[in-house]
Amino acid sequence: MSEIETETLFTRIRDREIPADFVYEDDEIMAFRDVNPQAPLHVLVVPKEPIPTVNDLEPRHAELIGRMFLVARDIAREEGVADEGYRLAMNTNAAGGQAVYHIHLHLMGGRQMSWPPG
Ligand code: 5GP
């Protein structure tokens, strides 16, 4: 059981202590371009609340998680990849490839994705 961190890399981006290329922001959700993009379009959709992993989600987060998908869908449309296709992914813990323990939805597009992922 991990302790809930109040400050994460992404809260520092949220609080403008670290610069990022924002593409969306509202009261609960922000989205900015990944600093090390794995595709021509690679945006992270992030709740402002620093929920560490999917394992830490509570029923009260259900609407927030749903809105994160709607934000990702809208960005995919705006960035012109909605029709050709894109990938949404949320890595969880070490074996899932998670590096930043503040949940985030990867939106990747602009190239052909392979399956299964590495
Ligand atoms: P994870 O491996 O936790 O699913 O994904 C973390 C993502 O955050 C990685 O794709 C990584 O490139 C991105 N990232 C790490 N540090 C920064 C940063 O300082 N700024 C931005 N914009 N993205 C970051």
Backbone and ligand atoms as CSV (ligand in chain L), in Angstrom:
chain,resi,resn,atom,element,x,y,z
A,1,MET,N,N,0.865,-1.196,0.000
A,1,MET,CA,C,0.000,0.000,0.000
A,1,MET,C,C,0.892,1.235,0.000
A,2,SER,N,N,0.748,2.045,-1.045
A,2,SER,CA,C,1.607,3.219,-1.140
A,2,SER,C,C,0.979,4.394,-0.401
A,3,GLU,N,N,1.832,5.275,0.124
A,3,GLU,CA,C,1.342,6.480,0.771
A,3,GLU,C,C,0.967,7.478,-0.328
A,4,ILE,N,N,-0.112,8.222,-0.148
A,4,ILE,CA,C,-0.540,9.182,-1.166
A,4,ILE,C,C,0.385,10.407,-1.106
A,5,GLU,N,N,1.086,10.654,-2.215
A,5,GLU,CA,C,1.952,11.830,-2.318
A,5,GLU,C,C,1.094,13.033,-2.653
A,6,THR,N,N,1.351,14.173,-1.991
A,6,THR,CA,C,0.612,15.383,-2.344
A,6,THR,C,C,1.327,16.155,-3.440
A,7,GLU,N,N,2.655,15.946,-3.572
A,7,GLU,CA,C,3.392,16.598,-4.652
A,7,GLU,C,C,3.983,15.545,-5.570
A,8,THR,N,N,3.700,15.680,-6.841
A,8,THR,CA,C,4.240,14.775,-7.845
A,8,THR,C,C,4.799,15.635,-8.969
A,9,LEU,N,N,5.478,14.982,-9.906
A,9,LEU,CA,C,5.946,15.707,-11.088
A,9,LEU,C,C,4.788,16.454,-11.745
A,10,PHE,N,N,3.635,15.789,-11.807
A,10,PHE,CA,C,2.520,16.404,-12.524
A,10,PHE,C,C,1.810,17.486,-11.706
A,11,THR,N,N,1.865,17.428,-10.352
A,11,THR,CA,C,1.330,18.580,-9.604
A,11,THR,C,C,2.261,19.775,-9.785
A,12,ARG,N,N,3.546,19.525,-9.984
A,12,ARG,CA,C,4.484,20.630,-10.226
A,12,ARG,C,C,4.214,21.250,-11.609
A,13,ILE,N,N,3.865,20.413,-12.575
A,13,ILE,CA,C,3.446,20.959,-13.878
A,13,ILE,C,C,2.122,21.701,-13.711
A,14,ARG,N,N,1.168,21.094,-12.985
A,14,ARG,CA,C,-0.125,21.754,-12.719
A,14,ARG,C,C,0.081,23.145,-12.119
A,15,ASP,N,N,1.029,23.241,-11.159
A,15,ASP,CA,C,1.258,24.490,-10.432
A,15,ASP,C,C,2.246,25.416,-11.143
A,16,ARG,N,N,2.609,25.055,-12.389
A,16,ARG,CA,C,3.498,25.874,-13.240
A,16,ARG,C,C,4.890,26.028,-12.630
A,17,GLU,N,N,5.300,25.054,-11.832
A,17,GLU,CA,C,6.677,25.056,-11.320
A,17,GLU,C,C,7.617,24.435,-12.345
A,18,ILE,N,N,7.049,23.595,-13.223
A,18,ILE,CA,C,7.789,22.989,-14.333
A,18,ILE,C,C,6.997,23.340,-15.594
A,19,PRO,N,N,7.657,23.809,-16.638
A,19,PRO,CA,C,6.915,24.170,-17.848
A,19,PRO,C,C,6.421,22.947,-18.613
A,20,ALA,N,N,5.312,23.107,-19.291
A,20,ALA,CA,C,4.778,22.050,-20.158
A,20,ALA,C,C,3.963,22.709,-21.249
A,21,ASP,N,N,3.792,21.983,-22.334
A,21,ASP,CA,C,3.032,22.483,-23.487
A,21,ASP,C,C,1.582,22.017,-23.327
A,22,PHE,N,N,0.784,22.856,-22.679
A,22,PHE,CA,C,-0.605,22.500,-22.376
A,22,PHE,C,C,-1.466,22.551,-23.639
A,23,VAL,N,N,-2.349,21.573,-23.763
A,23,VAL,CA,C,-3.330,21.616,-24.851
A,23,VAL,C,C,-4.757,21.724,-24.315
A,24,TYR,N,N,-4.946,21.511,-22.998
A,24,TYR,CA,C,-6.293,21.573,-22.408
A,24,TYR,C,C,-6.155,21.751,-20.901
A,25,GLU,N,N,-7.095,22.488,-20.322
A,25,GLU,CA,C,-7.157,22.594,-18.855
A,25,GLU,C,C,-8.554,23.014,-18.430
A,26,ASP,N,N,-9.065,22.369,-17.371
A,26,ASP,CA,C,-10.266,22.858,-16.697
A,26,ASP,C,C,-10.044,22.705,-15.197
A,27,ASP,N,N,-11.100,22.767,-14.402
A,27,ASP,CA,C,-10.926,22.736,-12.944
A,27,ASP,C,C,-10.345,21.424,-12.435
A,28,GLU,N,N,-10.607,20.341,-13.166
A,28,GLU,CA,C,-10.237,19.010,-12.668
A,28,GLU,C,C,-9.181,18.291,-13.491
A,29,ILE,N,N,-9.068,18.679,-14.751
A,29,ILE,CA,C,-8.267,17.910,-15.710
A,29,ILE,C,C,-7.345,18.845,-16.480
A,30,MET,N,N,-6.144,18.343,-16.768
A,30,MET,CA,C,-5.216,19.092,-17.637
A,30,MET,C,C,-4.645,18.103,-18.651
A,31,ALA,N,N,-4.168,18.641,-19.766
A,31,ALA,CA,C,-3.534,17.801,-20.779
A,31,ALA,C,C,-2.385,18.585,-21.385
A,32,PHE,N,N,-1.236,17.911,-21.498
A,32,PHE,CA,C,-0.043,18.563,-22.050
A,32,PHE,C,C,0.744,17.527,-22.832
A,33,ARG,N,N,1.611,18.018,-23.726
A,33,ARG,CA,C,2.377,17.120,-24.586
A,33,ARG,C,C,3.458,16.409,-23.782
A,34,ASP,N,N,3.634,15.123,-24.081
A,34,ASP,CA,C,4.672,14.335,-23.416
A,34,ASP,C,C,6.041,14.877,-23.828
A,35,VAL,N,N,6.950,14.979,-22.847
A,35,VAL,CA,C,8.277,15.536,-23.109
A,35,VAL,C,C,9.131,14.585,-23.959
A,36,ASN,N,N,8.777,13.316,-23.968
A,36,ASN,CA,C,9.527,12.298,-24.720
A,36,ASN,C,C,8.539,11.509,-25.583
A,37,PRO,N,N,8.017,12.164,-26.629
A,37,PRO,CA,C,6.890,11.571,-27.366
A,37,PRO,C,C,7.230,10.254,-28.049
A,38,GLN,N,N,6.318,9.313,-27.938
A,38,GLN,CA,C,6.467,7.989,-28.554
A,38,GLN,C,C,5.675,7.881,-29.854
A,39,ALA,N,N,5.094,8.980,-30.279
A,39,ALA,CA,C,4.311,9.034,-31.509
A,39,ALA,C,C,4.236,10.504,-31.896
A,40,PRO,N,N,3.910,10.816,-33.169
A,40,PRO,CA,C,3.822,12.224,-33.581
A,40,PRO,C,C,2.867,13.036,-32.692
A,41,LEU,N,N,1.789,12.410,-32.261
A,41,LEU,CA,C,0.913,13.011,-31.237
A,41,LEU,C,C,1.048,12.182,-29.966
A,42,HIS,N,N,1.492,12.804,-28.891
A,42,HIS,CA,C,1.581,12.107,-27.608
A,42,HIS,C,C,1.271,13.129,-26.519
A,43,VAL,N,N,0.045,13.034,-26.021
A,43,VAL,CA,C,-0.473,13.957,-25.010
A,43,VAL,C,C,-0.810,13.145,-23.766
A,44,LEU,N,N,-0.569,13.732,-22.601
A,44,LEU,CA,C,-0.950,13.109,-21.333
A,44,LEU,C,C,-2.171,13.841,-20.785
A,45,VAL,N,N,-3.228,13.089,-20.507
A,45,VAL,CA,C,-4.449,13.644,-19.913
A,45,VAL,C,C,-4.414,13.263,-18.439
A,46,VAL,N,N,-4.413,14.279,-17.577
A,46,VAL,CA,C,-4.052,14.073,-16.172
A,46,VAL,C,C,-5.073,14.745,-15.260
A,47,PRO,N,N,-5.560,14.049,-14.226
A,47,PRO,CA,C,-6.412,14.729,-13.254
A,47,PRO,C,C,-5.546,15.651,-12.398
A,48,LYS,N,N,-6.089,16.772,-11.992
A,48,LYS,CA,C,-5.304,17.667,-11.128
A,48,LYS,C,C,-5.059,17.037,-9.757
A,49,GLU,N,N,-5.984,16.192,-9.310
A,49,GLU,CA,C,-5.796,15.462,-8.052
A,49,GLU,C,C,-4.736,14.373,-8.270
A,50,PRO,N,N,-3.728,14.313,-7.400
A,50,PRO,CA,C,-2.644,13.351,-7.607
A,50,PRO,C,C,-2.982,11.931,-7.132
A,51,ILE,N,N,-3.865,11.272,-7.853
A,51,ILE,CA,C,-4.202,9.874,-7.574
A,51,ILE,C,C,-3.007,9.043,-8.058
A,52,PRO,N,N,-2.384,8.225,-7.194
A,52,PRO,CA,C,-1.125,7.582,-7.602
A,52,PRO,C,C,-1.266,6.558,-8.731
A,53,THR,N,N,-2.214,5.655,-8.606
A,53,THR,CA,C,-2.353,4.592,-9.609
A,53,THR,C,C,-3.831,4.259,-9.788
A,54,VAL,N,N,-4.125,3.479,-10.803
A,54,VAL,CA,C,-5.503,3.003,-10.998
A,54,VAL,C,C,-5.966,2.224,-9.767
A,55,ASN,N,N,-5.046,1.550,-9.089
A,55,ASN,CA,C,-5.407,0.788,-7.897
A,55,ASN,C,C,-5.978,1.670,-6.777
A,56,ASP,N,N,-5.679,2.959,-6.831
A,56,ASP,CA,C,-6.124,3.891,-5.787
A,56,ASP,C,C,-7.450,4.574,-6.125
A,57,LEU,N,N,-8.038,4.233,-7.266
A,57,LEU,CA,C,-9.309,4.868,-7.639
A,57,LEU,C,C,-10.420,4.479,-6.666
A,58,GLU,N,N,-11.285,5.439,-6.422
A,58,GLU,CA,C,-12.443,5.241,-5.558
A,58,GLU,C,C,-13.707,5.514,-6.376
A,59,PRO,N,N,-14.860,5.032,-5.888
A,59,PRO,CA,C,-16.107,5.285,-6.633
A,59,PRO,C,C,-16.328,6.759,-6.953
A,60,ARG,N,N,-15.871,7.652,-6.086
A,60,ARG,CA,C,-16.077,9.095,-6.338
A,60,ARG,C,C,-15.306,9.585,-7.561
A,61,HIS,N,N,-14.344,8.795,-8.020
A,61,HIS,CA,C,-13.563,9.194,-9.188
A,61,HIS,C,C,-14.201,8.780,-10.515
A,62,ALA,N,N,-15.308,8.085,-10.469
A,62,ALA,CA,C,-15.862,7.507,-11.702
A,62,ALA,C,C,-16.146,8.567,-12.764
A,63,GLU,N,N,-16.746,9.683,-12.364
A,63,GLU,CA,C,-17.064,10.716,-13.347
A,63,GLU,C,C,-15.790,11.364,-13.885
A,64,LEU,N,N,-14.834,11.574,-12.999
A,64,LEU,CA,C,-13.546,12.163,-13.403
A,64,LEU,C,C,-12.868,11.302,-14.469
A,65,ILE,N,N,-12.839,10.003,-14.236
A,65,ILE,CA,C,-12.191,9.103,-15.202
A,65,ILE,C,C,-12.941,9.136,-16.531
A,66,GLY,N,N,-14.245,9.164,-16.465
A,66,GLY,CA,C,-15.025,9.251,-17.698
A,66,GLY,C,C,-14.732,10.545,-18.440
A,67,ARG,N,N,-14.626,11.642,-17.699
A,67,ARG,CA,C,-14.325,12.932,-18.344
A,67,ARG,C,C,-12.935,12.932,-18.958
A,68,MET,N,N,-11.983,12.229,-18.349
A,68,MET,CA,C,-10.637,12.149,-18.942
A,68,MET,C,C,-10.707,11.526,-20.338
A,69,PHE,N,N,-11.545,10.519,-20.499
A,69,PHE,CA,C,-11.697,9.903,-21.822
A,69,PHE,C,C,-12.358,10.873,-22.806
A,70,LEU,N,N,-13.330,11.646,-22.334
A,70,LEU,CA,C,-13.973,12.615,-23.228
A,70,LEU,C,C,-12.994,13.702,-23.650
A,71,VAL,N,N,-12.146,14.144,-22.702
A,71,VAL,CA,C,-11.116,15.142,-23.044
A,71,VAL,C,C,-10.160,14.548,-24.071
A,72,ALA,N,N,-9.714,13.305,-23.860
A,72,ALA,CA,C,-8.801,12.656,-24.816
A,72,ALA,C,C,-9.464,12.539,-26.182
A,73,ARG,N,N,-10.726,12.155,-26.208
A,73,ARG,CA,C,-11.458,12.044,-27.467
A,73,ARG,C,C,-11.496,13.378,-28.199
A,74,ASP,N,N,-11.754,14.460,-27.456
A,74,ASP,CA,C,-11.826,15.789,-28.083
A,74,ASP,C,C,-10.464,16.226,-28.612
A,75,ILE,N,N,-9.397,15.948,-27.867
A,75,ILE,CA,C,-8.048,16.321,-28.326
A,75,ILE,C,C,-7.701,15.522,-29.581
A,76,ALA,N,N,-8.045,14.238,-29.598
A,76,ALA,CA,C,-7.782,13.410,-30.791
A,76,ALA,C,C,-8.479,14.020,-32.012
A,77,ARG,N,N,-9.701,14.487,-31.820
A,77,ARG,CA,C,-10.431,15.144,-32.923
A,77,ARG,C,C,-9.719,16.419,-33.354
A,78,GLU,N,N,-9.376,17.253,-32.359
A,78,GLU,CA,C,-8.737,18.547,-32.669
A,78,GLU,C,C,-7.394,18.350,-33.358
A,79,GLU,N,N,-6.679,17.311,-32.986
A,79,GLU,CA,C,-5.340,17.062,-33.538
A,79,GLU,C,C,-5.407,16.269,-34.843
A,80,GLY,N,N,-6.621,15.899,-35.254
A,80,GLY,CA,C,-6.816,15.322,-36.571
A,80,GLY,C,C,-6.530,13.833,-36.694
A,81,VAL,N,N,-6.531,13.099,-35.570
A,81,VAL,CA,C,-6.244,11.661,-35.647
A,81,VAL,C,C,-7.467,10.798,-35.333
A,82,ALA,N,N,-8.610,11.421,-35.063
A,82,ALA,CA,C,-9.770,10.651,-34.584
A,82,ALA,C,C,-10.189,9.579,-35.580
A,83,ASP,N,N,-10.255,9.936,-36.848
A,83,ASP,CA,C,-10.761,8.981,-37.825
A,83,ASP,C,C,-9.739,7.899,-38.162
A,84,GLU,N,N,-8.475,8.278,-38.311
A,84,GLU,CA,C,-7.464,7.261,-38.651
A,84,GLU,C,C,-7.201,6.323,-37.466
A,85,GLY,N,N,-7.305,6.878,-36.246
A,85,GLY,CA,C,-7.152,6.042,-35.069
A,85,GLY,C,C,-6.026,6.489,-34.167
A,86,TYR,N,N,-6.111,6.047,-32.936
A,86,TYR,CA,C,-5.139,6.452,-31.910
A,86,TYR,C,C,-5.211,5.451,-30.770
A,87,ARG,N,N,-4.279,5.597,-29.845
A,87,ARG,CA,C,-4.249,4.697,-28.680
A,87,ARG,C,C,-4.385,5.492,-27.395
A,88,LEU,N,N,-5.182,4.959,-26.471
A,88,LEU,CA,C,-5.271,5.476,-25.107
A,88,LEU,C,C,-4.734,4.400,-24.185
A,89,ALA,N,N,-3.837,4.770,-23.286
A,89,ALA,CA,C,-3.241,3.782,-22.380
A,89,ALA,C,C,-2.991,4.403,-21.016
A,90,MET,N,N,-3.188,3.593,-19.986
A,90,MET,CA,C,-2.878,4.022,-18.622
A,90,MET,C,C,-2.057,2.927,-17.968
A,91,ASN,N,N,-0.783,3.174,-17.767
A,91,ASN,CA,C,0.124,2.180,-17.192
A,91,ASN,C,C,-0.048,2.138,-15.679
A,92,THR,N,N,0.030,0.933,-15.119
A,92,THR,CA,C,-0.178,0.789,-13.673
A,92,THR,C,C,0.935,-0.018,-13.030
A,93,ASN,N,N,1.621,0.659,-12.110
A,93,ASN,CA,C,2.707,0.057,-11.310
A,93,ASN,C,C,3.848,-0.446,-12.203
A,94,ALA,N,N,4.843,-1.067,-11.569
A,94,ALA,CA,C,6.113,-1.329,-12.249
A,94,ALA,C,C,5.960,-2.221,-13.473
A,95,ALA,N,N,5.254,-3.323,-13.336
A,95,ALA,CA,C,5.128,-4.247,-14.468
A,95,ALA,C,C,4.289,-3.655,-15.591
A,96,GLY,N,N,3.478,-2.672,-15.252
A,96,GLY,CA,C,2.683,-1.988,-16.283
A,96,GLY,C,C,3.436,-0.865,-16.966
A,97,GLY,N,N,4.666,-0.600,-16.501
A,97,GLY,CA,C,5.476,0.433,-17.135
A,97,GLY,C,C,5.232,1.838,-16.603
A,98,GLN,N,N,4.633,1.947,-15.406
A,98,GLN,CA,C,4.350,3.274,-14.859
A,98,GLN,C,C,5.610,3.881,-14.258
A,99,ALA,N,N,5.914,5.122,-14.635
A,99,ALA,CA,C,7.087,5.824,-14.102
A,99,ALA,C,C,6.685,6.989,-13.199
A,100,VAL,N,N,5.560,7.627,-13.522
A,100,VAL,CA,C,5.090,8.772,-12.740
A,100,VAL,C,C,3.842,8.328,-11.983
A,101,TYR,N,N,3.918,8.381,-10.643
A,101,TYR,CA,C,2.841,7.857,-9.805
A,101,TYR,C,C,1.797,8.945,-9.517
A,102,HIS,N,N,1.183,9.363,-10.610
A,102,HIS,CA,C,0.068,10.317,-10.639
A,102,HIS,C,C,-0.648,9.947,-11.937
A,103,ILE,N,N,-1.814,9.333,-11.817
A,103,ILE,CA,C,-2.418,8.688,-12.996
A,103,ILE,C,C,-2.516,9.647,-14.182
A,104,HIS,N,N,-2.377,9.077,-15.361
A,104,HIS,CA,C,-2.413,9.852,-16.602
A,104,HIS,C,C,-2.778,8.921,-17.734
A,105,LEU,N,N,-3.567,9.459,-18.634
A,105,LEU,CA,C,-3.991,8.725,-19.816
A,105,LEU,C,C,-3.103,9.171,-20.972
A,106,HIS,N,N,-2.357,8.221,-21.550
A,106,HIS,CA,C,-1.546,8.532,-22.727
A,106,HIS,C,C,-2.470,8.545,-23.942
A,107,LEU,N,N,-2.420,9.627,-24.709
A,107,LEU,CA,C,-3.090,9.707,-26.007
A,107,LEU,C,C,-1.991,9.740,-27.064
A,108,MET,N,N,-1.934,8.691,-27.872
A,108,MET,CA,C,-0.880,8.581,-28.883
A,108,MET,C,C,-1.507,8.358,-30.248
A,109,GLY,N,N,-0.994,9.081,-31.235
A,109,GLY,CA,C,-1.512,8.923,-32.579
A,109,GLY,C,C,-0.541,9.481,-33.601
A,110,GLY,N,N,-0.961,9.412,-34.842
A,110,GLY,CA,C,-0.133,9.937,-35.918
A,110,GLY,C,C,0.802,8.917,-36.524
A,111,ARG,N,N,0.743,7.694,-36.055
A,111,ARG,CA,C,1.494,6.594,-36.679
A,111,ARG,C,C,0.725,5.299,-36.419
A,112,GLN,N,N,1.114,4.261,-37.154
A,112,GLN,CA,C,0.473,2.954,-36.942
A,112,GLN,C,C,0.960,2.362,-35.617
A,113,MET,N,N,0.052,2.004,-34.752
A,113,MET,CA,C,0.386,1.354,-33.481
A,113,MET,C,C,0.462,-0.160,-33.693
A,114,SER,N,N,1.352,-0.790,-32.978
A,114,SER,CA,C,1.444,-2.249,-33.066
A,114,SER,C,C,0.780,-2.879,-31.840
A,115,TRP,N,N,0.418,-4.128,-32.020
A,115,TRP,CA,C,-0.172,-4.884,-30.891
A,115,TRP,C,C,0.318,-6.324,-30.983
A,116,PRO,N,N,0.804,-6.943,-29.914
A,116,PRO,CA,C,0.828,-6.387,-28.557
A,116,PRO,C,C,1.944,-5.374,-28.359
A,117,PRO,N,N,1.794,-4.465,-27.381
A,117,PRO,CA,C,2.851,-3.505,-27.084
A,117,PRO,C,C,4.020,-4.218,-26.415
A,118,GLY,N,N,5.157,-3.623,-26.413
A,118,GLY,CA,C,6.346,-4.227,-25.808
A,118,GLY,C,C,6.303,-4.179,-24.292
L,1,5GP,P1,P,4.298,6.424,-17.432
L,1,5GP,O1,O,5.525,5.626,-17.762
L,1,5GP,O2,O,4.257,6.791,-15.956
L,1,5GP,O3,O,3.027,5.796,-17.898
L,1,5GP,O4,O,4.420,7.757,-18.265
L,1,5GP,C1,C,5.061,8.904,-17.791
L,1,5GP,C2,C,5.215,9.821,-18.967
L,1,5GP,O5,O,5.564,11.107,-18.506
L,1,5GP,C3,C,6.336,9.395,-19.937
L,1,5GP,O6,O,5.789,9.184,-21.225
L,1,5GP,C4,C,7.318,10.556,-19.882
L,1,5GP,O7,O,7.923,10.815,-21.141
L,1,5GP,C5,C,6.457,11.703,-19.396
L,1,5GP,N1,N,7.191,12.718,-18.682
L,1,5GP,C6,C,8.139,12.509,-17.726
L,1,5GP,N2,N,8.592,13.687,-17.260
L,1,5GP,C7,C,7.925,14.652,-17.930
L,1,5GP,C8,C,7.958,16.085,-17.873
L,1,5GP,O8,O,8.698,16.704,-17.108
L,1,5GP,N3,N,7.139,16.749,-18.720
L,1,5GP,C9,C,6.289,16.105,-19.597
L,1,5GP,N4,N,5.530,16.865,-20.369
L,1,5GP,N5,N,6.215,14.758,-19.655
L,1,5GP,C10,C,7.021,14.048,-18.833
